[in-house]
Amino acid sequence: MIKNFFIVLFATLLLTTASFADGTADNEFEKIENNITVSFGDLSIGHRGYVDDEEKQLFLGYDISDSFNLQYRNVSGIGEDEHRFRATHNTFQVGNFYANAVAEWRMKTDDGDDILRVRPEVGVSLPISNKLSAGYVFSPHYNVDNEDAGWAWDVDHYRHIAHVDYQLNDQFSFGLFAQMDRDDENELQQKFIGTELRFNFPSLSIFHEYSE
């Protein structure tokens, strides 16, 4: 009981930090992000939308292995549409701590410059009960460019996410999170709250037969 109390307190403090860490009088979240992911075995499809923001994302992903995922995202509502090709590697997990590596090629549909975005992620997930957990994720985001002097890694922002997740059963889970992005001088870029709905179903028969 005492352990669970401190875990809840820890998660609450993280959420409070994400909300008020800018130190300004205006501490309201800027928008609400809503994510839905439906998985059929190794194949996943999903949608990301916002309240008070026009950005929308549609994505299609595939798990190459237990530790490697490939994903395509179509992004609109950000002034210029983008095609994003993402590779994620689940690098390691030790107890409640884990680390991932993500590389994403962002291709503009107009005359803008394409971007290679690279971000390592480190996080912790703490069980509160057999269905409920709380966690924190930190990830620096780098824009990588091949310049005359060599490869340049420029910090775009540092991302902090505090989250609480509820696993109803093997087919459905739900999450709430607060996200805060800061630049390389620790100035606040944006902060918002969001939801995650995740549905898991068996593999589609056509992919199951193909894999066999």
Buried (B, 14 or more C-beta within 10 A) or exposed (E): EEEEEEBBEBBEEBBEBBBEBBEEEEEEBEBBBEBBBBBBBBBBEBBBBBEEBEBBBBBEBBBEEEEEBEBEBBBBEEEEBBBBEBBBBBEEEEEEEBBBBBBBBBEEEEEEEEBBBBBBBBBBBBBBEEEBBBBBBEBBBBBBBEEEEEEEEEEBBBBBBBBBBBBEEEEEBEBBBBBBBBEEEEEBBBBBBBEBBBBBEEBEEEBEEEEE
